[in-house]
């Protein structure tokens, strides 16, 4: 699979340019990046769920999921929450600025194994980023999948990412259930925590795979809620967030026992998570 991780030096980023920046929420920005080498950009391939390292030169690099789908390759999209030194530096960048990219890294969602299945996405806040790449892949290959339901929530309407796409998702046949934690003026969708809305919607586990990502406390209760609804461990996929430094399994920063999240993840089934739980 062609990528922008150098064969000679896997730590050497490829140069890119920020084409567009979208202010998703008060503390989340989306960056649309094009590699400076047209041949490299044309050859770039990745799978939904894979991640990349973004470099701010003179500051450092951090790992973010590629949340544009592989079916749409005019740019690479990354959404960044401002939480630390590197992310603050990224938020200071402007359209047209240079940026380093090392990608793709890690594993991916099992797209081919999901064919013919009904799909349930359960996301919270920035957790919609890794779900978006798989969701849009399925939208672009709509005839290959069954029902697609998305339950997506945040603290407030202003904390929901990709609001400008919601109508497009619904037009593509996605059953989109939006919720916020409490009432807000003008909000006409659901009100309640994501796990509560999941229990209320109660999507059947028959021939369905559930994929969840969001804050750890949300995932904890979502996993419990899915079990209550009858989902088996191998019907549940999620992503793990641990500090990834090298991205290639050498530094040991992201290991859980003998599992390296940057290589063996970030996508795991609940079956795998239960096998790893003693190491967490």
Residue, then its C-alpha position, 0 to 999 in steps of 0.5 A: x500500500x503506497x503511503x507517505x511513511x518513508x521506507x528509508x526513514x520511517x520518522x521522516x514526514x512528507x511535506x504537505x500544505x493546509x488547503x482549508x481549515x474548518x472551525x468545527x467547535x470552539x476547541x476543534x478544528x478540521x484541517x484539509x491537507x494536500x501533499x506537496x508531491x502530486x505523484x505522492x498524493x495521487x498514489x496515497x492509499x489508506x483504509x478507514x480507521x487508519x491514523x497519521x502523524x501531523x508535524x508542526x515543525x519546531x514543536x512536535x507531532x501528534x497522532x490523529x485519525x484520517x477522517x476523510x474517506x478513501x473514496x474521496x481523495x482530493x485531500x486528507x482530512x484530520x480533526x484536532x481538539x486543542x488539548x496540548x502543546x502540539x494541538x495548540x500549535x496546530x490551531x495557530x496554523x493558517x491555510x497555506x501553511x506547511x505541515x508534515x504528514x506520516x501516514x497511514x499508520x495502524x490498522x483499520x475497520x474491517x470494511x469487507x467483513x461488514x458488507x451486508x450488515x446493518x451498521x450502528x454508529x455511536x459517537x460522542x464529540x470528537x469521537x465522530x472523527x474516526x466514525x466519519x471516515x467509515x460512515x462516508x465510505x459506506x455512503x459512497x458504497x451504499x448498496x453494499x450495506x444494510x441499514x445505517x444508523x448514527x447516534x451522535x451526541x455532545x454537551x451542546x449543539x455547538x460541540x457537535x462536529x460536521x454539522x454542515x454535513x448532517x443533511x447530506x448524511x440523511x439524504x444518503x439514507x442514514x438514520x441520524x439521531x442527534x442528542x445533546x446533554x441538556x435543553x438549549x434554545x432552538x434545539x429541536x432534536x433529542x436531549x439526553x446522554x448518548x447511552x440513554x438515547x441508545x437504550x431508548x432507540x434500542x436498535x436490534x443486534x440481529x445482523x448488525x455491527x455496532x461501532x463506537x467512539x467518544x469520551x472513555x466514560x461514554x464508551x464504558x456506558x455504551x458498551x454496557x448498553x449494547x450488552x443489555x441489548x444483546x450485542x455479542x463482543x464480536x459485534x462491537x468495534x471501537x478505537x483506543x486512544x493512547x499516546x502514540x509517539x513513533x507510530x510504528x511500534x518501536x518506542x513502546x509508548x502505546x503498548x498494552x501488554x504485548x499489544x501496540x495500539x499504533x500497530x495492532x490498533x487503533x481499531x479493536x473488537x470488544x472481544x479483543x478489549x476483554x482479552x486486554x483488560x487485565x493490562x489496562 
